Amino acid sequence: MRATYLDVLRLPYALRAFVPSVVGKLSFAMVSLALLLLVQEGPGGFALSGAVVGGFGLGNVVAAPLRARLVDQYGARLVLPWLAVGYAAGLIGVVFAVGADSGGVAIVLGVLSGLCTPPLGAVMRGVWALLATTDGHRTRAYSLDAVAEELVFIAGPLMVSLVALLPNGPTVAVVVAATAGLVGTVGMVLSPAPKPGKVRRRVSAWSGWVGPLRHARLWPVLSVLVGVGLVLGAVELLSTAHGQAMGHSGLAGVLLAFFAVGSAAGGLFYGSRTWTAAPMGRMVFLGLAACGALFAAAWGGELVVLVPLFTVVGLFVAPSMISGYLAADEIAPVEERTEASALINTAVNAGAALAFAVGGALLDSTSITVSTVLLAATAGIFVAVAVLSAVRDRRLQWAARATVAQEDRGERT
């Protein structure tokens, strides 16, 4: 009998870990906009607000694999509370630094908070992997997790916008974000669900330092997801460009909302089906489909055309990431599963950052159509590199097996 999403939520203690993880992720969805609004109210303006939020994002991305490795090595129950305290303390510190007109301190505290961001997504996927007894349960669990994340990142900025209307709204929004991160993390730690981590590593010192990246099969997975991240970043950047071109910057939010709806719908459909193809093959197909959909969106100029095009692009994003999580589970041993899952997100974030850097330069020098085509082509190159790498690795495996078989035949004769 095929597992359903309700079956997944009925797994022992699943809800008692899943709900707090969603609360914690709501903090992550709120924090960037909340910090921007808070710092922009002060004398630092856009320059300082960009530096604080940029420092937070840089610290978060750079330290993501290390935080996940600490969870794998010492256990979520030991590592997560300390990270949550550092994360919340850094955000509250930014509030006081901005109030004291100390821009440099605010930047440093923003970086500190980013470095300490609890890896709730990777840990929750580790919990799902421990609870799910079959591939079907795990696929649906990862799909549910990805869809919840999409919805949270729609709700988070909306909550900040509403809270900002209150007296001292931006300050309240940052405090709420810090509190949600702390409460969500503590709730996950206190839940009786099994947690990943604290497994003895069975590798050499060098291999242990490299972590899951020593597995050659993981590199094509990461390459595809850099391409998917490029599509994701391109959509965010192009939505603002289209909004400005149509004379109303607020339309960017409409396009991003439909993109998120498409991604959530794609994730739900993907998780509700049973797939026979390997996760890597599925991921390549979905990555190429996302690139093709972005390419088609290059010729949209009116809102009535762009809305369905952005929705279609979104259909392939969440399923691509779900396939990446499943592939990472297959490749990495259990003692490195949290770190491997974090690397999936790091690859997507790296692709998105590349899209912002390249896309911003393109939009300053050429049209939206040409910029979209070039961004789609760049994303496609990363997927193609992954395909070539996977084919090469497969040929090397076949050659090695053929050599072993030939030596066996020679020994018998």
C-alpha positions as CSV (number, residue, x, y, z in Angstrom):
1,M,0.0,0.0,0.0
2,R,1.4,3.4,-1.0
3,A,2.3,5.8,1.8
4,T,0.4,9.1,2.0
5,Y,1.4,12.4,3.5
6,L,-0.9,11.6,6.4
7,D,1.0,8.4,7.0
8,V,4.2,10.4,7.2
9,L,2.8,12.8,9.8
10,R,1.6,9.8,11.8
11,L,5.1,8.4,12.2
12,P,6.1,8.2,15.8
13,Y,6.9,11.7,17.2
14,A,7.0,13.2,13.7
15,L,4.7,16.1,14.4
16,R,6.5,16.9,17.6
17,A,9.7,17.6,15.7
18,F,8.2,18.9,12.4
19,V,6.1,21.7,14.0
20,P,9.0,23.3,15.9
21,S,11.2,23.0,12.8
22,V,8.6,25.0,10.9
23,V,8.5,27.7,13.7
24,G,12.3,27.9,13.5
25,K,12.3,28.2,9.7
26,L,9.7,31.0,10.0
27,S,12.4,32.9,11.8
28,F,14.8,32.4,8.9
29,A,12.1,33.6,6.4
30,M,11.6,36.8,8.5
31,V,15.1,37.8,9.4
32,S,16.5,39.3,6.2
33,L,13.6,41.7,5.6
34,A,13.3,42.5,9.4
35,L,17.0,43.5,9.5
36,L,16.8,45.5,6.4
37,L,13.8,47.5,7.7
38,L,15.5,47.9,11.2
39,V,18.8,49.3,9.9
40,Q,17.3,51.4,7.2
41,E,15.4,53.4,9.9
42,G,18.8,54.5,11.3
43,P,21.3,56.9,9.9
44,G,23.2,54.1,8.1
45,G,20.5,53.8,5.4
46,F,20.7,51.3,2.6
47,A,24.5,50.9,2.6
48,L,24.6,49.8,6.3
49,S,21.4,47.7,6.0
50,G,22.9,45.9,3.0
51,A,26.2,45.3,4.9
52,V,24.4,43.8,7.9
53,V,22.1,41.5,5.9
54,G,24.9,40.6,3.5
55,G,27.1,39.7,6.5
56,F,24.4,37.6,8.0
57,G,23.9,35.8,4.7
58,L,27.6,35.3,4.2
59,G,28.1,33.8,7.7
60,N,25.1,31.5,7.2
61,V,26.2,30.1,3.9
62,V,29.9,29.8,4.7
63,A,29.4,28.0,8.0
64,A,26.4,25.7,6.9
65,P,28.5,22.6,6.2
66,L,30.5,23.0,9.4
67,R,27.4,23.4,11.5
68,A,25.9,20.3,10.0
69,R,29.2,18.4,10.6
70,L,29.1,19.4,14.3
71,V,25.6,17.9,14.5
72,D,26.8,14.7,12.8
73,Q,29.8,14.5,15.2
74,Y,28.3,15.6,18.5
75,G,24.6,15.2,18.1
76,A,21.7,17.6,17.5
77,R,20.8,17.7,21.2
78,L,24.2,19.1,22.2
79,V,24.9,21.4,19.2
80,L,21.5,23.0,18.4
81,P,20.9,24.8,21.7
82,W,24.2,26.6,21.6
83,L,23.7,27.6,17.9
84,A,20.2,28.9,18.7
85,V,21.5,31.0,21.6
86,G,24.2,32.5,19.4
87,Y,21.7,33.2,16.6
88,A,19.2,34.9,18.8
89,A,21.8,36.8,20.8
90,G,23.3,38.1,17.6
91,L,20.0,39.4,16.3
92,I,19.1,41.1,19.7
93,G,22.6,42.6,19.7
94,V,22.0,44.1,16.2
95,V,18.9,45.8,17.7
96,F,21.0,47.4,20.5
97,A,23.9,48.3,18.1
98,V,21.5,50.1,15.7
99,G,20.0,51.9,18.6
100,A,23.4,53.0,19.7
101,D,24.3,54.1,16.2
102,S,27.2,51.6,16.1
103,G,27.2,50.4,12.5
104,G,30.4,48.3,12.7
105,V,29.2,46.4,15.7
106,A,25.9,45.8,13.9
107,I,27.7,44.2,11.0
108,V,29.9,42.0,13.2
109,L,26.8,40.8,15.2
110,G,25.0,40.2,11.9
111,V,27.8,37.9,10.8
112,L,27.8,36.2,14.2
113,S,24.1,35.5,14.0
114,G,24.5,34.1,10.5
115,L,27.4,31.8,11.6
116,C,25.2,30.4,14.4
117,T,22.0,29.9,12.3
118,P,20.7,26.4,13.5
119,P,20.6,23.9,10.6
120,L,17.0,23.0,11.3
121,G,16.3,21.9,7.7
122,A,19.1,19.5,7.5
123,V,18.4,18.1,11.0
124,M,14.7,17.7,10.2
125,R,15.6,15.7,7.1
126,G,17.8,13.6,9.3
127,V,14.9,13.0,11.6
128,W,12.7,12.0,8.6
129,A,15.4,9.6,7.4
130,L,15.5,7.9,10.8
131,L,11.7,7.7,11.1
132,A,10.8,6.7,7.6
133,T,11.1,2.9,7.1
134,T,10.7,2.8,3.3
135,D,11.8,4.9,0.3
136,G,8.2,5.9,-0.3
137,H,7.8,7.3,3.2
138,R,11.1,9.2,2.9
139,T,10.2,10.7,-0.5
140,R,6.9,12.0,0.9
141,A,8.5,13.2,4.0
142,Y,11.1,15.2,2.1
143,S,8.4,16.5,-0.2
144,L,6.3,17.7,2.8
145,D,9.4,19.4,4.3
146,A,10.2,21.2,1.0
147,V,6.6,22.4,0.5
148,A,6.4,23.6,4.2
149,E,9.6,25.6,3.6
150,E,8.1,27.2,0.4
151,L,5.0,28.2,2.4
152,V,7.1,29.5,5.3
153,F,9.1,31.7,3.0
154,I,5.9,33.2,1.6
155,A,4.5,33.8,5.1
156,G,7.7,35.2,6.7
157,P,8.1,38.4,4.7
158,L,4.3,38.9,4.9
159,M,4.5,38.7,8.7
160,V,7.3,41.2,8.8
161,S,5.3,43.6,6.6
162,L,2.4,43.4,9.0
163,V,4.5,43.7,12.2
164,A,6.3,46.7,10.7
165,L,3.1,48.7,10.8
166,L,3.2,48.6,14.6
167,P,5.0,51.2,16.7
168,N,8.7,50.3,16.5
169,G,7.7,47.6,14.1
170,P,11.1,46.7,12.6
171,T,12.5,46.2,16.1
172,V,9.6,44.1,17.1
173,A,10.0,42.1,13.8
174,V,13.7,41.3,14.6
175,V,12.8,40.3,18.2
176,V,10.0,38.0,16.9
177,A,12.4,36.4,14.4
178,A,15.0,35.8,17.2
179,T,12.4,34.4,19.5
180,A,10.9,32.1,16.8
181,G,14.4,30.8,16.0
182,L,15.1,30.1,19.7
183,V,11.7,28.5,20.5
184,G,11.6,26.4,17.3
185,T,15.1,25.0,17.9
186,V,14.5,24.2,21.6
187,G,11.2,22.6,20.6
188,M,13.0,20.3,18.2
189,V,15.7,19.4,20.7
190,L,13.1,18.6,23.4
191,S,10.9,16.5,21.1
192,P,11.3,12.7,21.6
193,A,11.9,12.0,17.9
194,P,15.3,10.4,17.1
195,K,17.9,13.0,16.1
196,P,20.8,12.6,13.7
197,G,24.4,12.7,14.8
198,K,26.8,11.3,17.4
199,V,27.9,8.4,15.1
200,R,31.5,7.3,15.1
201,R,33.3,8.2,11.8
202,R,35.0,5.4,10.1
203,V,37.3,7.4,7.8
204,S,40.8,8.8,7.8
205,A,41.7,12.3,9.1
206,W,41.9,13.6,5.5
207,S,38.7,12.0,4.4
208,G,37.0,13.2,7.6
209,W,38.1,16.8,6.9
210,V,36.7,16.7,3.3
211,G,33.6,15.0,4.5
212,P,30.9,13.9,2.0
213,L,32.8,15.8,-0.8
214,R,35.2,12.9,-1.0
215,H,32.4,10.9,-2.7
216,A,32.8,11.4,-6.5
217,R,29.1,10.6,-7.0
218,L,28.1,13.7,-5.0
219,W,29.7,16.2,-7.2
220,P,27.3,15.8,-10.2
221,V,24.4,16.1,-7.7
222,L,25.8,19.4,-6.5
223,S,26.5,20.6,-10.0
224,V,22.8,20.1,-11.0
225,L,21.7,21.9,-7.9
226,V,23.9,24.9,-8.6
227,G,22.1,25.1,-11.9
228,V,18.7,24.9,-10.1
229,G,19.9,27.6,-7.7
230,L,20.8,29.7,-10.7
231,V,17.2,29.3,-11.9
232,L,15.9,30.2,-8.4
233,G,18.1,33.3,-8.2
234,A,17.3,34.4,-11.8
235,V,13.5,34.2,-11.0
236,E,14.0,36.5,-7.9
237,L,16.1,39.0,-9.9
238,L,13.9,38.9,-13.0
239,S,10.7,39.4,-11.1
240,T,12.0,42.8,-9.9
241,A,13.2,43.7,-13.4
242,H,9.8,42.9,-14.8
243,G,8.0,44.8,-12.0
244,Q,10.1,47.9,-12.9
245,A,9.5,47.4,-16.6
246,M,5.7,47.3,-16.0
247,G,5.9,50.4,-13.9
248,H,5.0,48.8,-10.5
249,S,7.8,47.3,-8.4
250,G,5.1,45.6,-6.2
251,L,4.4,43.2,-9.1
252,A,7.6,41.4,-8.3
253,G,5.9,40.0,-5.2
254,V,3.0,38.7,-7.3
255,L,5.4,36.9,-9.6
256,L,7.4,35.4,-6.8
257,A,4.2,34.3,-5.0
258,F,3.0,32.4,-8.1
259,F,6.5,30.9,-8.5
260,A,6.4,29.7,-4.9
261,V,2.9,28.2,-5.5
262,G,4.2,26.4,-8.5
263,S,7.1,25.0,-6.5
264,A,4.9,23.9,-3.7
265,A,2.5,22.2,-6.1
266,G,5.4,20.5,-7.9
267,G,6.7,19.2,-4.6
268,L,3.4,17.8,-3.5
269,F,2.8,16.1,-6.8
270,Y,6.4,14.7,-6.9
271,G,6.1,13.3,-3.4
272,S,2.7,11.7,-4.0
273,R,4.1,9.5,-6.8
274,T,6.2,6.4,-6.8
275,W,9.2,6.8,-9.1
276,T,11.3,4.0,-10.6
277,A,14.2,6.1,-12.0
278,A,17.2,6.8,-9.8
279,P,17.2,10.2,-8.0
280,M,20.2,11.4,-10.1
281,G,18.3,10.7,-13.4
282,R,15.2,12.4,-12.0
283,M,17.2,15.4,-10.9
284,V,18.9,15.9,-14.3
285,F,15.5,15.8,-16.0
286,L,14.0,18.2,-13.6
287,G,17.0,20.5,-13.8
288,L,16.8,20.6,-17.6
289,A,13.1,21.2,-17.4
290,A,13.6,24.2,-15.0
291,C,16.2,25.6,-17.4
292,G,13.8,25.2,-20.4
293,A,10.9,26.8,-18.5
294,L,13.1,29.8,-17.6
295,F,14.2,30.0,-21.2
296,A,10.5,30.1,-22.3
297,A,9.9,32.9,-19.7
298,A,12.3,35.1,-21.6
299,W,9.5,36.0,-24.1
300,G,7.0,37.0,-21.5
301,G,6.4,40.8,-21.0
302,E,2.9,41.2,-19.7
303,L,1.7,40.1,-16.3
304,V,-1.0,37.8,-17.7
305,V,1.8,35.9,-19.6
306,L,4.5,36.0,-16.9
307,V,2.3,34.6,-14.1
308,P,1.8,31.2,-15.7
309,L,5.4,31.1,-17.0
310,F,6.8,31.8,-13.5
311,T,4.4,29.2,-12.1
312,V,5.7,26.6,-14.5
313,V,9.3,27.4,-13.6
314,G,8.5,26.8,-10.0
315,L,7.0,23.4,-10.7
316,F,10.5,21.9,-11.2
317,V,12.4,23.6,-8.3
318,A,11.2,21.8,-5.2
319,P,11.2,18.4,-6.9
320,S,14.8,19.0,-8.0
321,M,15.8,19.7,-4.4
322,I,13.9,16.7,-3.1
323,S,15.7,14.5,-5.6
324,G,19.0,16.0,-4.4
325,Y,18.2,15.1,-0.7
326,L,17.4,11.5,-1.7
327,A,20.6,11.2,-3.8
328,A,22.6,12.6,-0.9
329,D,21.1,10.0,1.4
330,E,22.1,7.2,-1.0
331,I,25.7,8.5,-1.4
332,A,26.7,9.6,2.1
333,P,27.1,7.2,5.0
334,V,24.8,7.8,8.0
335,E,27.5,9.6,10.0
336,E,27.7,12.3,7.3
337,R,24.0,12.5,6.3
338,T,23.3,15.9,8.0
339,E,26.4,17.5,6.3
340,A,25.5,16.0,2.9
341,S,22.0,17.5,3.2
342,A,23.4,20.9,4.1
343,L,25.7,20.7,1.1
344,I,22.6,20.4,-1.1
345,N,21.3,23.7,0.2
346,T,24.7,25.3,0.0
347,A,24.9,24.3,-3.8
348,V,21.5,25.9,-4.4
349,N,22.5,29.1,-2.5
350,A,25.7,29.3,-4.4
351,G,23.8,29.1,-7.7
352,A,21.4,31.8,-6.5
353,A,24.3,34.1,-5.5
354,L,25.9,33.5,-9.0
355,A,22.6,34.4,-10.6
356,F,22.4,37.7,-8.7
357,A,26.0,38.6,-9.6
358,V,25.8,37.6,-13.3
359,G,22.2,38.6,-13.8
360,G,22.6,42.1,-12.2
361,A,25.5,42.8,-14.6
362,L,23.5,41.5,-17.6
363,L,20.4,43.6,-16.7
364,D,22.5,46.7,-16.5
365,S,23.9,46.1,-20.0
366,T,21.2,44.3,-22.0
367,S,17.5,43.6,-22.2
368,I,15.4,41.4,-19.9
369,T,14.9,38.8,-22.7
370,V,18.6,38.4,-23.5
371,S,19.5,38.3,-19.7
372,T,16.9,35.6,-19.2
373,V,18.2,33.5,-22.1
374,L,21.8,33.8,-20.9
375,L,20.9,32.9,-17.3
376,A,18.9,29.8,-18.5
377,A,21.9,28.8,-20.7
378,T,24.3,29.2,-17.8
379,A,22.1,27.0,-15.6
380,G,21.9,24.4,-18.3
381,I,25.7,24.3,-18.5
382,F,25.9,23.2,-14.9
383,V,23.4,20.5,-15.5
384,A,25.3,19.3,-18.6
385,V,28.5,19.2,-16.7
386,A,26.8,17.0,-14.2
387,V,25.6,14.6,-16.9
388,L,29.1,14.4,-18.5
389,S,30.7,13.8,-15.0
390,A,28.2,11.1,-14.2
391,V,28.7,9.4,-17.6
392,R,32.5,9.5,-17.1
393,D,32.2,8.0,-13.6
394,R,29.9,5.2,-14.9
395,R,32.4,4.4,-17.7
396,L,35.2,4.2,-15.2
397,Q,33.2,1.8,-13.1
398,W,32.4,-0.4,-16.1
399,A,36.1,-0.4,-17.1
400,A,37.1,-1.3,-13.5
401,R,34.6,-4.2,-13.4
402,A,35.7,-5.4,-16.8
403,T,39.4,-5.4,-15.6
404,V,38.5,-7.4,-12.5
405,A,36.4,-9.9,-14.5
406,Q,39.3,-10.4,-17.0
407,E,41.8,-10.9,-14.2
408,D,39.4,-13.5,-12.6
409,R,39.2,-15.4,-15.9
410,G,43.0,-15.3,-16.2
411,E,43.4,-16.8,-12.7
412,R,41.0,-19.6,-13.5
413,T,42.8,-20.6,-16.7
